[in-house]
Amino acid sequence: MPDTPAVEQLVVAISSRALFDFEEENKVFETADDRSYMRLQLDRIEQPAKPGVAYRLVRKLEAFNADGVKRVDVVILSRNDPVSGLRVFKSVEKASLSIERGVFTRGRAPFGYLEALKANLFLSANGDDVRA
């Protein structure tokens, strides 16, 4: 049986704020301390986040995998903390997205993780992060 060639995979890293609408929570993050922000996310952990600016794009990217061949891998790359990451992945699950991997840097710049994730593209609601 001949070897089948490996499928080239597009890896798209996306921030949690681009995927989901966390603008209200982000205001708390920018105006209060980390604990207040984490407490808010923990209080809302069972409340699925609303779609963000890139949500529809992620749905379309995942459609490339509809035949069972994983051509596109979407991963979360976020400045959020791991507690907020729990809410992100609960929202992913409720939305029936097939995102399985995520990095939560707890405030550190995310671009240093792109190579390790083998990301071809980074989508973020934070323009400075994308430019970096």
N, CA, C and O atoms as CSV, one atom per row, in Angstrom:
chain,resi,resn,atom,element,x,y,z
A,1,MET,N,N,0.840,-1.168,0.000
A,1,MET,CA,C,0.000,0.000,0.000
A,1,MET,C,C,0.894,1.243,0.000
A,1,MET,O,O,1.752,1.370,0.873
A,2,PRO,N,N,0.715,2.165,-0.958
A,2,PRO,CA,C,1.563,3.350,-1.029
A,2,PRO,C,C,1.258,4.307,0.121
A,2,PRO,O,O,0.139,4.380,0.630
A,3,ASP,N,N,2.299,5.031,0.503
A,3,ASP,CA,C,2.115,6.044,1.555
A,3,ASP,C,C,1.257,7.178,1.014
A,3,ASP,O,O,1.418,7.620,-0.123
A,4,THR,N,N,0.342,7.636,1.859
A,4,THR,CA,C,-0.436,8.809,1.489
A,4,THR,C,C,0.315,10.040,1.959
A,4,THR,O,O,0.820,10.071,3.082
A,5,PRO,N,N,0.393,11.061,1.105
A,5,PRO,CA,C,1.119,12.257,1.506
A,5,PRO,C,C,0.424,12.948,2.682
A,5,PRO,O,O,-0.803,12.954,2.786
A,6,ALA,N,N,1.233,13.520,3.551
A,6,ALA,CA,C,0.685,14.248,4.703
A,6,ALA,C,C,-0.051,15.492,4.211
A,6,ALA,O,O,0.369,16.142,3.252
A,7,VAL,N,N,-1.139,15.806,4.875
A,7,VAL,CA,C,-1.909,16.988,4.528
A,7,VAL,C,C,-1.237,18.195,5.169
A,7,VAL,O,O,-0.947,18.198,6.365
A,8,GLU,N,N,-0.995,19.217,4.357
A,8,GLU,CA,C,-0.476,20.468,4.905
A,8,GLU,C,C,-1.555,21.059,5.804
A,8,GLU,O,O,-2.734,21.081,5.452
A,9,GLN,N,N,-1.135,21.533,6.960
A,9,GLN,CA,C,-2.104,22.053,7.921
A,9,GLN,C,C,-1.839,23.528,8.176
A,9,GLN,O,O,-0.708,23.938,8.435
A,10,LEU,N,N,-2.895,24.309,8.098
A,10,LEU,CA,C,-2.846,25.717,8.449
A,10,LEU,C,C,-3.139,25.815,9.936
A,10,LEU,O,O,-4.185,25.356,10.394
A,11,VAL,N,N,-2.226,26.410,10.694
A,11,VAL,CA,C,-2.431,26.587,12.128
A,11,VAL,C,C,-2.720,28.064,12.379
A,11,VAL,O,O,-1.898,28.933,12.091
A,12,VAL,N,N,-3.897,28.322,12.916
A,12,VAL,CA,C,-4.341,29.682,13.197
A,12,VAL,C,C,-4.422,29.863,14.703
A,12,VAL,O,O,-5.221,29.211,15.375
A,13,ALA,N,N,-3.591,30.753,15.227
A,13,ALA,CA,C,-3.656,31.114,16.648
A,13,ALA,C,C,-4.600,32.311,16.766
A,13,ALA,O,O,-4.523,33.256,15.981
A,14,ILE,N,N,-5.478,32.256,17.746
A,14,ILE,CA,C,-6.466,33.316,17.903
A,14,ILE,C,C,-6.587,33.691,19.373
A,14,ILE,O,O,-6.563,32.830,20.252
A,15,SER,N,N,-6.715,34.968,19.623
A,15,SER,CA,C,-6.887,35.401,21.007
A,15,SER,C,C,-8.318,35.113,21.456
A,15,SER,O,O,-9.237,35.054,20.640
A,16,SER,N,N,-8.487,34.938,22.743
A,16,SER,CA,C,-9.827,34.650,23.265
A,16,SER,C,C,-10.769,35.821,23.022
A,16,SER,O,O,-11.966,35.611,22.825
A,17,ARG,N,N,-10.253,37.059,23.031
A,17,ARG,CA,C,-11.097,38.237,22.790
A,17,ARG,C,C,-11.504,38.375,21.336
A,17,ARG,O,O,-12.517,39.011,21.048
A,18,ALA,N,N,-10.747,37.799,20.407
A,18,ALA,CA,C,-11.158,37.817,19.005
A,18,ALA,C,C,-12.224,36.745,18.764
A,18,ALA,O,O,-13.159,36.951,17.991
A,19,LEU,N,N,-12.074,35.612,19.427
A,19,LEU,CA,C,-13.021,34.516,19.254
A,19,LEU,C,C,-14.335,34.788,19.982
A,19,LEU,O,O,-15.413,34.530,19.447
A,20,PHE,N,N,-14.239,35.309,21.198
A,20,PHE,CA,C,-15.428,35.573,22.005
A,20,PHE,C,C,-15.447,37.033,22.460
A,20,PHE,O,O,-14.406,37.679,22.582
A,21,ASP,N,N,-16.642,37.526,22.702
A,21,ASP,CA,C,-16.819,38.913,23.130
A,21,ASP,C,C,-16.558,39.014,24.632
A,21,ASP,O,O,-17.454,38.812,25.451
A,22,PHE,N,N,-15.325,39.328,24.966
A,22,PHE,CA,C,-14.935,39.523,26.365
A,22,PHE,C,C,-14.630,41.000,26.637
A,22,PHE,O,O,-13.822,41.315,27.511
A,23,GLU,N,N,-15.269,41.899,25.897
A,23,GLU,CA,C,-14.976,43.324,26.053
A,23,GLU,C,C,-15.378,43.838,27.434
A,23,GLU,O,O,-14.648,44.631,28.031
A,24,GLU,N,N,-16.517,43.403,27.946
A,24,GLU,CA,C,-16.939,43.828,29.286
A,24,GLU,C,C,-15.932,43.353,30.329
A,24,GLU,O,O,-15.543,44.110,31.218
A,25,GLU,N,N,-15.516,42.100,30.214
A,25,GLU,CA,C,-14.539,41.552,31.145
A,25,GLU,C,C,-13.189,42.258,30.986
A,25,GLU,O,O,-12.475,42.467,31.967
A,26,ASN,N,N,-12.847,42.621,29.764
A,26,ASN,CA,C,-11.571,43.293,29.516
A,26,ASN,C,C,-11.519,44.662,30.197
A,26,ASN,O,O,-10.455,45.100,30.634
A,27,LYS,N,N,-12.660,45.333,30.284
A,27,LYS,CA,C,-12.703,46.624,30.991
A,27,LYS,C,C,-12.328,46.438,32.454
A,27,LYS,O,O,-11.624,47.268,33.029
A,28,VAL,N,N,-12.797,45.347,33.057
A,28,VAL,CA,C,-12.428,45.046,34.444
A,28,VAL,C,C,-10.928,44.766,34.511
A,28,VAL,O,O,-10.246,45.225,35.427
A,29,PHE,N,N,-10.421,44.016,33.544
A,29,PHE,CA,C,-8.993,43.696,33.500
A,29,PHE,C,C,-8.145,44.967,33.436
A,29,PHE,O,O,-7.121,45.069,34.112
A,30,GLU,N,N,-8.575,45.933,32.621
A,30,GLU,CA,C,-7.800,47.157,32.435
A,30,GLU,C,C,-7.939,48.150,33.579
A,30,GLU,O,O,-7.065,48.995,33.770
A,31,THR,N,N,-9.026,48.063,34.345
A,31,THR,CA,C,-9.261,49.068,35.387
A,31,THR,C,C,-9.111,48.544,36.808
A,31,THR,O,O,-9.069,49.333,37.752
A,32,ALA,N,N,-9.029,47.241,36.974
A,32,ALA,CA,C,-8.928,46.663,38.319
A,32,ALA,C,C,-7.697,45.765,38.389
A,32,ALA,O,O,-6.850,45.787,37.496
A,33,ASP,N,N,-7.609,44.997,39.426
A,33,ASP,CA,C,-6.478,44.083,39.561
A,33,ASP,C,C,-6.811,42.714,38.967
A,33,ASP,O,O,-7.958,42.438,38.616
A,34,ASP,N,N,-5.795,41.868,38.863
A,34,ASP,CA,C,-5.959,40.527,38.293
A,34,ASP,C,C,-7.019,39.719,39.028
A,34,ASP,O,O,-7.795,38.987,38.414
A,35,ARG,N,N,-7.042,39.857,40.330
A,35,ARG,CA,C,-7.980,39.054,41.126
A,35,ARG,C,C,-9.429,39.378,40.799
A,35,ARG,O,O,-10.266,38.479,40.719
A,36,SER,N,N,-9.729,40.658,40.611
A,36,SER,CA,C,-11.101,41.062,40.267
A,36,SER,C,C,-11.507,40.469,38.929
A,36,SER,O,O,-12.630,39.995,38.759
A,37,TYR,N,N,-10.585,40.501,37.990
A,37,TYR,CA,C,-10.854,39.950,36.660
A,37,TYR,C,C,-11.065,38.441,36.730
A,37,TYR,O,O,-12.018,37.919,36.153
A,38,MET,N,N,-10.183,37.744,37.432
A,38,MET,CA,C,-10.313,36.285,37.549
A,38,MET,C,C,-11.603,35.910,38.287
A,38,MET,O,O,-12.264,34.934,37.932
A,39,ARG,N,N,-11.953,36.683,39.306
A,39,ARG,CA,C,-13.188,36.425,40.058
A,39,ARG,C,C,-14.400,36.571,39.133
A,39,ARG,O,O,-15.317,35.750,39.172
A,40,LEU,N,N,-14.400,37.617,38.303
A,40,LEU,CA,C,-15.497,37.829,37.361
A,40,LEU,C,C,-15.608,36.658,36.384
A,40,LEU,O,O,-16.707,36.168,36.126
A,41,GLN,N,N,-14.485,36.210,35.845
A,41,GLN,CA,C,-14.502,35.082,34.918
A,41,GLN,C,C,-14.968,33.801,35.620
A,41,GLN,O,O,-15.721,33.013,35.049
A,42,LEU,N,N,-14.521,33.606,36.841
A,42,LEU,CA,C,-14.937,32.424,37.607
A,42,LEU,C,C,-16.436,32.477,37.921
A,42,LEU,O,O,-17.128,31.461,37.850
A,43,ASP,N,N,-16.930,33.670,38.269
A,43,ASP,CA,C,-18.365,33.830,38.537
A,43,ASP,C,C,-19.206,33.524,37.305
A,43,ASP,O,O,-20.351,33.085,37.419
A,44,ARG,N,N,-18.631,33.759,36.126
A,44,ARG,CA,C,-19.359,33.564,34.868
A,44,ARG,C,C,-18.952,32.274,34.143
A,44,ARG,O,O,-19.273,32.099,32.968
A,45,ILE,N,N,-18.267,31.394,34.821
A,45,ILE,CA,C,-17.680,30.224,34.163
A,45,ILE,C,C,-18.706,29.367,33.421
A,45,ILE,O,O,-18.383,28.783,32.387
A,46,GLU,N,N,-19.925,29.285,33.926
A,46,GLU,CA,C,-20.970,28.491,33.264
A,46,GLU,C,C,-21.766,29.300,32.241
A,46,GLU,O,O,-22.653,28.768,31.573
A,47,GLN,N,N,-21.446,30.582,32.123
A,47,GLN,CA,C,-22.132,31.451,31.167
A,47,GLN,C,C,-21.309,31.498,29.875
A,47,GLN,O,O,-20.237,32.102,29.858
A,48,PRO,N,N,-21.789,30.873,28.797
A,48,PRO,CA,C,-21.008,30.894,27.556
A,48,PRO,C,C,-20.824,32.323,27.042
A,48,PRO,O,O,-21.743,33.141,27.075
A,49,ALA,N,N,-19.633,32.590,26.576
A,49,ALA,CA,C,-19.348,33.913,26.027
A,49,ALA,C,C,-20.019,34.067,24.671
A,49,ALA,O,O,-20.219,33.091,23.947
A,50,LYS,N,N,-20.363,35.300,24.339
A,50,LYS,CA,C,-20.962,35.597,23.037
A,50,LYS,C,C,-19.864,35.585,21.973
A,50,LYS,O,O,-18.689,35.772,22.288
A,51,PRO,N,N,-20.246,35.365,20.723
A,51,PRO,CA,C,-19.255,35.373,19.646
A,51,PRO,C,C,-18.530,36.719,19.544
A,51,PRO,O,O,-19.124,37.783,19.725
A,52,GLY,N,N,-17.234,36.639,19.250
A,52,GLY,CA,C,-16.421,37.828,19.055
A,52,GLY,C,C,-16.252,38.140,17.572
A,52,GLY,O,O,-16.906,37.536,16.721
A,53,VAL,N,N,-15.366,39.090,17.271
A,53,VAL,CA,C,-15.211,39.580,15.896
A,53,VAL,C,C,-14.724,38.510,14.922
A,53,VAL,O,O,-15.024,38.597,13.732
A,54,ALA,N,N,-13.990,37.515,15.382
A,54,ALA,CA,C,-13.445,36.487,14.483
A,54,ALA,C,C,-14.191,35.160,14.571
A,54,ALA,O,O,-13.777,34.182,13.947
A,55,TYR,N,N,-15.266,35.106,15.324
A,55,TYR,CA,C,-15.999,33.853,15.531
A,55,TYR,C,C,-16.472,33.248,14.208
A,55,TYR,O,O,-16.265,32.060,13.964
A,56,ARG,N,N,-17.097,34.045,13.364
A,56,ARG,CA,C,-17.611,33.527,12.088
A,56,ARG,C,C,-16.477,33.029,11.205
A,56,ARG,O,O,-16.634,32.036,10.494
A,57,LEU,N,N,-15.350,33.701,11.243
A,57,LEU,CA,C,-14.198,33.251,10.461
A,57,LEU,C,C,-13.720,31.882,10.944
A,57,LEU,O,O,-13.396,31.014,10.133
A,58,VAL,N,N,-13.677,31.691,12.251
A,58,VAL,CA,C,-13.260,30.397,12.806
A,58,VAL,C,C,-14.225,29.300,12.372
A,58,VAL,O,O,-13.797,28.195,12.038
A,59,ARG,N,N,-15.508,29.589,12.374
A,59,ARG,CA,C,-16.499,28.614,11.890
A,59,ARG,C,C,-16.188,28.223,10.436
A,59,ARG,O,O,-16.237,27.047,10.074
A,60,LYS,N,N,-15.871,29.222,9.618
A,60,LYS,CA,C,-15.567,28.953,8.206
A,60,LYS,C,C,-14.267,28.178,8.063
A,60,LYS,O,O,-14.162,27.298,7.209
A,61,LEU,N,N,-13.280,28.493,8.884
A,61,LEU,CA,C,-12.018,27.753,8.837
A,61,LEU,C,C,-12.235,26.295,9.234
A,61,LEU,O,O,-11.667,25.391,8.620
A,62,GLU,N,N,-13.046,26.068,10.247
A,62,GLU,CA,C,-13.311,24.700,10.682
A,62,GLU,C,C,-14.072,23.899,9.624
A,62,GLU,O,O,-14.007,22.670,9.616
A,63,ALA,N,N,-14.788,24.578,8.739
A,63,ALA,CA,C,-15.516,23.888,7.674
A,63,ALA,C,C,-14.554,23.173,6.708
A,63,ALA,O,O,-14.956,22.224,6.035
A,64,PHE,N,N,-13.306,23.614,6.635
A,64,PHE,CA,C,-12.310,22.936,5.800
A,64,PHE,C,C,-12.008,21.530,6.322
A,64,PHE,O,O,-11.422,20.718,5.606
A,65,ASN,N,N,-12.400,21.242,7.551
A,65,ASN,CA,C,-12.155,19.936,8.164
A,65,ASN,C,C,-13.391,19.037,8.140
A,65,ASN,O,O,-13.387,17.956,8.729
A,66,ALA,N,N,-14.439,19.481,7.462
A,66,ALA,CA,C,-15.730,18.781,7.507
A,66,ALA,C,C,-15.658,17.331,7.030
A,66,ALA,O,O,-16.463,16.503,7.455
A,67,ASP,N,N,-14.712,17.018,6.157
A,67,ASP,CA,C,-14.625,15.647,5.645
A,67,ASP,C,C,-13.758,14.747,6.521
A,67,ASP,O,O,-13.446,13.617,6.146
A,68,GLY,N,N,-13.372,15.257,7.694
A,68,GLY,CA,C,-12.580,14.454,8.624
A,68,GLY,C,C,-11.077,14.625,8.484
A,68,GLY,O,O,-10.318,14.103,9.300
A,69,VAL,N,N,-10.637,15.347,7.466
A,69,VAL,CA,C,-9.211,15.625,7.292
A,69,VAL,C,C,-8.937,16.980,7.937
A,69,VAL,O,O,-9.559,17.982,7.583
A,70,LYS,N,N,-8.001,17.003,8.888
A,70,LYS,CA,C,-7.731,18.242,9.631
A,70,LYS,C,C,-6.749,19.113,8.854
A,70,LYS,O,O,-5.532,18.984,8.991
A,71,ARG,N,N,-7.304,19.997,8.041
A,71,ARG,CA,C,-6.508,20.924,7.235
A,71,ARG,C,C,-6.201,22.210,7.992
A,71,ARG,O,O,-5.191,22.869,7.744
A,72,VAL,N,N,-7.095,22.557,8.925
A,72,VAL,CA,C,-6.957,23.789,9.700
A,72,VAL,C,C,-7.022,23.430,11.177
A,72,VAL,O,O,-7.933,22.730,11.619
A,73,ASP,N,N,-6.051,23.917,11.930
A,73,ASP,CA,C,-6.028,23.733,13.381
A,73,ASP,C,C,-6.092,25.115,14.009
A,73,ASP,O,O,-5.169,25.915,13.855
A,74,VAL,N,N,-7.170,25.394,14.711
A,74,VAL,CA,C,-7.318,26.677,15.404
A,74,VAL,C,C,-6.929,26.457,16.860
A,74,VAL,O,O,-7.434,25.544,17.513
A,75,VAL,N,N,-6.027,27.301,17.366
A,75,VAL,CA,C,-5.579,27.214,18.753
A,75,VAL,C,C,-5.791,28.566,19.430
A,75,VAL,O,O,-5.682,29.612,18.790
A,76,ILE,N,N,-6.089,28.539,20.709
A,76,ILE,CA,C,-6.247,29.770,21.486
A,76,ILE,C,C,-4.867,30.213,21.960
A,76,ILE,O,O,-4.106,29.414,22.507
A,77,LEU,N,N,-4.549,31.480,21.750
A,77,LEU,CA,C,-3.324,32.079,22.272
A,77,LEU,C,C,-3.742,33.384,22.924
A,77,LEU,O,O,-4.054,34.361,22.243
A,78,SER,N,N,-3.746,33.392,24.243
A,78,SER,CA,C,-4.388,34.471,24.977
A,78,SER,C,C,-3.528,34.987,26.120
A,78,SER,O,O,-2.777,34.238,26.744
A,79,ARG,N,N,-3.656,36.278,26.378
A,79,ARG,CA,C,-3.016,36.886,27.549
A,79,ARG,C,C,-3.780,36.552,28.830
A,79,ARG,O,O,-3.345,36.904,29.926
A,80,ASN,N,N,-4.905,35.881,28.692
A,80,ASN,CA,C,-5.706,35.523,29.860
A,80,ASN,C,C,-4.950,34.578,30.781
A,80,ASN,O,O,-3.916,34.016,30.423
A,81,ASP,N,N,-5.494,34.426,31.963
A,81,ASP,CA,C,-4.960,33.495,32.951
A,81,ASP,C,C,-5.641,32.142,32.763
A,81,ASP,O,O,-6.661,32.056,32.079
A,82,PRO,N,N,-5.094,31.093,33.357
A,82,PRO,CA,C,-5.703,29.768,33.216
A,82,PRO,C,C,-7.136,29.666,33.742
A,82,PRO,O,O,-7.920,28.880,33.210
A,83,VAL,N,N,-7.497,30.433,34.765
A,83,VAL,CA,C,-8.875,30.415,35.270
A,83,VAL,C,C,-9.824,30.901,34.175
A,83,VAL,O,O,-10.867,30.294,33.931
A,84,SER,N,N,-9.453,31.998,33.520
A,84,SER,CA,C,-10.263,32.504,32.414
A,84,SER,C,C,-10.253,31.517,31.259
A,84,SER,O,O,-11.223,31.415,30.508
A,85,GLY,N,N,-9.151,30.791,31.121
A,85,GLY,CA,C,-9.055,29.769,30.086
A,85,GLY,C,C,-10.125,28.693,30.241
A,85,GLY,O,O,-10.616,28.149,29.252
A,86,LEU,N,N,-10.482,28.389,31.483
A,86,LEU,CA,C,-11.562,27.434,31.722
A,86,LEU,C,C,-12.866,27.930,31.107
A,86,LEU,O,O,-13.600,27.162,30.485
A,87,ARG,N,N,-13.147,29.213,31.285
A,87,ARG,CA,C,-14.378,29.775,30.696
A,87,ARG,C,C,-14.285,29.778,29.179
A,87,ARG,O,O,-15.272,29.506,28.496
A,88,VAL,N,N,-13.111,30.083,28.650
A,88,VAL,CA,C,-12.930,30.073,27.198
A,88,VAL,C,C,-13.248,28.687,26.648
A,88,VAL,O,O,-14.005,28.557,25.687
A,89,PHE,N,N,-12.667,27.643,27.262
A,89,PHE,CA,C,-12.889,26.294,26.741
A,89,PHE,C,C,-14.310,25.786,27.002
A,89,PHE,O,O,-14.816,24.967,26.235
A,90,LYS,N,N,-14.956,26.251,28.058
A,90,LYS,CA,C,-16.365,25.915,28.259
A,90,LYS,C,C,-17.211,26.579,27.165
A,90,LYS,O,O,-18.183,25.995,26.688
A,91,SER,N,N,-16.836,27.799,26.773
A,91,SER,CA,C,-17.533,28.496,25.692
A,91,SER,C,C,-17.278,27.815,24.355
A,91,SER,O,O,-18.182,27.726,23.524
A,92,VAL,N,N,-16.055,27.331,24.136
A,92,VAL,CA,C,-15.712,26.572,22.931
A,92,VAL,C,C,-16.598,25.333,22.849
A,92,VAL,O,O,-17.161,25.023,21.799
A,93,GLU,N,N,-16.711,24.635,23.974
A,93,GLU,CA,C,-17.517,23.415,24.013
A,93,GLU,C,C,-18.991,23.717,23.722
A,93,GLU,O,O,-19.621,23.015,22.930
A,94,LYS,N,N,-19.538,24.749,24.353
A,94,LYS,CA,C,-20.947,25.106,24.150
A,94,LYS,C,C,-21.217,25.511,22.703
A,94,LYS,O,O,-22.311,25.290,22.182
A,95,ALA,N,N,-20.217,26.104,22.060
A,95,ALA,CA,C,-20.359,26.542,20.668
A,95,ALA,C,C,-20.089,25.414,19.677
A,95,ALA,O,O,-20.197,25.609,18.467
A,96,SER,N,N,-19.736,24.232,20.189
A,96,SER,CA,C,-19.401,23.069,19.353
A,96,SER,C,C,-18.267,23.358,18.378
A,96,SER,O,O,-18.289,22.915,17.229
A,97,LEU,N,N,-17.283,24.104,18.851
A,97,LEU,CA,C,-16.076,24.341,18.059
A,97,LEU,C,C,-15.116,23.195,18.337
A,97,LEU,O,O,-15.193,22.561,19.389
A,98,SER,N,N,-14.223,22.930,17.414
A,98,SER,CA,C,-13.296,21.805,17.591
A,98,SER,C,C,-11.907,22.261,18.038
A,98,SER,O,O,-10.907,21.629,17.699
A,99,ILE,N,N,-11.847,23.332,18.782
A,99,ILE,CA,C,-10.570,23.841,19.295
A,99,ILE,C,C,-10.153,22.987,20.486
A,99,ILE,O,O,-10.908,22.824,21.444
A,100,GLU,N,N,-8.933,22.442,20.412
A,100,GLU,CA,C,-8.462,21.519,21.440
A,100,GLU,C,C,-7.245,22.025,22.204
A,100,GLU,O,O,-6.934,21.518,23.282
A,101,ARG,N,N,-6.554,23.023,21.652
A,101,ARG,CA,C,-5.324,23.484,22.287
A,101,ARG,C,C,-5.426,24.964,22.628
A,101,ARG,O,O,-6.114,25.732,21.954
A,102,GLY,N,N,-4.718,25.347,23.698
A,102,GLY,CA,C,-4.694,26.745,24.082
A,102,GLY,C,C,-3.511,27.056,24.982
A,102,GLY,O,O,-3.060,26.215,25.759
A,103,VAL,N,N,-3.024,28.274,24.861
A,103,VAL,CA,C,-1.962,28.787,25.722
A,103,VAL,C,C,-2.488,30.061,26.359
A,103,VAL,O,O,-2.964,30.963,25.669
A,104,PHE,N,N,-2.400,30.128,27.672
A,104,PHE,CA,C,-2.862,31.292,28.425
A,104,PHE,C,C,-1.659,31.856,29.171
A,104,PHE,O,O,-1.139,31.224,30.091
A,105,THR,N,N,-1.222,33.040,28.774
A,105,THR,CA,C,0.075,33.572,29.214
A,105,THR,C,C,0.019,34.422,30.475
A,105,THR,O,O,1.056,34.869,30.965
A,106,ARG,N,N,-1.153,34.644,30.995
A,106,ARG,CA,C,-1.350,35.475,32.190
A,106,ARG,C,C,-0.642,36.827,32.078
A,106,ARG,O,O,0.139,37.228,32.941
A,107,GLY,N,N,-0.953,37.508,30.974
A,107,GLY,CA,C,-0.480,38.873,30.780
A,107,GLY,C,C,0.783,39.014,29.947
A,107,GLY,O,O,1.086,40.104,29.462
A,108,ARG,N,N,1.518,37.929,29.775
A,108,ARG,CA,C,2.740,38.019,28.967
A,108,ARG,C,C,2.392,38.117,27.486
A,108,ARG,O,O,1.354,37.628,27.042
A,109,ALA,N,N,3.275,38.755,26.737
A,109,ALA,CA,C,3.075,38.904,25.297
A,109,ALA,C,C,2.945,37.527,24.641
A,109,ALA,O,O,3.745,36.634,24.923
A,110,PRO,N,N,1.959,37.346,23.782
A,110,PRO,CA,C,1.700,36.025,23.207
A,110,PRO,C,C,2.596,35.629,22.036
A,110,PRO,O,O,2.724,34.441,21.739
A,111,PHE,N,N,3.213,36.589,21.371
A,111,PHE,CA,C,3.904,36.265,20.119
A,111,PHE,C,C,5.073,35.302,20.292
A,111,PHE,O,O,5.466,34.652,19.324
A,112,GLY,N,N,5.637,35.188,21.482
A,112,GLY,CA,C,6.731,34.254,21.721
A,112,GLY,C,C,6.311,32.794,21.629
A,112,GLY,O,O,7.161,31.908,21.547
A,113,TYR,N,N,5.014,32.539,21.642
A,113,TYR,CA,C,4.486,31.175,21.594
A,113,TYR,C,C,4.123,30.728,20.175
A,113,TYR,O,O,3.830,29.553,19.956
A,114,LEU,N,N,4.140,31.642,19.225
A,114,LEU,CA,C,3.690,31.317,17.871
A,114,LEU,C,C,4.530,30.225,17.224
A,114,LEU,O,O,3.990,29.334,16.568
A,115,GLU,N,N,5.837,30.284,17.403
A,115,GLU,CA,C,6.705,29.271,16.799
A,115,GLU,C,C,6.439,27.890,17.398
A,115,GLU,O,O,6.348,26.902,16.669
A,116,ALA,N,N,6.315,27.821,18.718
A,116,ALA,CA,C,6.059,26.530,19.369
A,116,ALA,C,C,4.728,25.926,18.923
A,116,ALA,O,O,4.594,24.706,18.824
A,117,LEU,N,N,3.745,26.789,18.656
A,117,LEU,CA,C,2.446,26.319,18.180
A,117,LEU,C,C,2.457,26.014,16.686
A,117,LEU,O,O,1.502,25.452,16.150
A,118,LYS,N,N,3.560,26.396,16.013
A,118,LYS,CA,C,3.682,26.250,14.557
A,118,LYS,C,C,2.582,27.032,13.836
A,118,LYS,O,O,2.045,26.593,12.818
A,119,ALA,N,N,2.262,28.205,14.397
A,119,ALA,CA,C,1.181,29.029,13.856
A,119,ALA,C,C,1.612,29.734,12.581
A,119,ALA,O,O,2.711,30.281,12.494
A,120,ASN,N,N,0.725,29.709,11.595
A,120,ASN,CA,C,0.934,30.424,10.341
A,120,ASN,C,C,0.303,31.809,10.379
A,120,ASN,O,O,0.673,32.694,9.608
A,121,LEU,N,N,-0.650,31.983,11.282
A,121,LEU,CA,C,-1.430,33.207,11.332
A,121,LEU,C,C,-1.835,33.462,12.776
A,121,LEU,O,O,-2.137,32.524,13.515
A,122,PHE,N,N,-1.843,34.740,13.182
A,122,PHE,CA,C,-2.275,35.109,14.520
A,122,PHE,C,C,-3.369,36.156,14.408
A,122,PHE,O,O,-3.160,37.210,13.807
A,123,LEU,N,N,-4.520,35.879,14.976
A,123,LEU,CA,C,-5.652,36.801,14.978
A,123,LEU,C,C,-5.899,37.269,16.402
A,123,LEU,O,O,-6.008,36.461,17.323
A,124,SER,N,N,-5.984,38.575,16.571
A,124,SER,CA,C,-6.185,39.125,17.907
A,124,SER,C,C,-6.984,40.409,17.833
A,124,SER,O,O,-6.955,41.110,16.822
A,125,ALA,N,N,-7.694,40.715,18.900
A,125,ALA,CA,C,-8.391,41.985,19.030
A,125,ALA,C,C,-7.422,43.071,19.492
A,125,ALA,O,O,-7.788,44.245,19.547
A,126,ASN,N,N,-6.198,42.690,19.822
A,126,ASN,CA,C,-5.169,43.630,20.285
A,126,ASN,C,C,-4.199,43.886,19.145
A,126,ASN,O,O,-3.347,43.049,18.846
A,127,GLY,N,N,-4.328,45.044,18.510
A,127,GLY,CA,C,-3.493,45.392,17.361
A,127,GLY,C,C,-2.010,45.382,17.662
A,127,GLY,O,O,-1.211,44.994,16.809
A,128,ASP,N,N,-1.623,45.801,18.861
A,128,ASP,CA,C,-0.202,45.806,19.230
A,128,ASP,C,C,0.367,44.398,19.245
A,128,ASP,O,O,1.503,44.187,18.822
A,129,ASP,N,N,-0.410,43.428,19.728
A,129,ASP,CA,C,0.055,42.037,19.748
A,129,ASP,C,C,0.258,41.511,18.334
A,129,ASP,O,O,1.244,40.823,18.067
A,130,VAL,N,N,-0.654,41.822,17.435
A,130,VAL,CA,C,-0.539,41.343,16.067
A,130,VAL,C,C,0.695,41.950,15.387
A,130,VAL,O,O,1.437,41.242,14.705
A,131,ARG,N,N,0.915,43.250,15.571
A,131,ARG,CA,C,2.089,43.912,14.965
A,131,ARG,C,C,3.389,43.347,15.535
A,131,ARG,O,O,4.367,43.199,14.802
A,132,ALA,N,N,3.413,43.033,16.820
A,132,ALA,CA,C,4.625,42.486,17.442
A,132,ALA,C,C,4.928,41.101,16.866
A,132,ALA,O,O,5.909,40.470,17.259
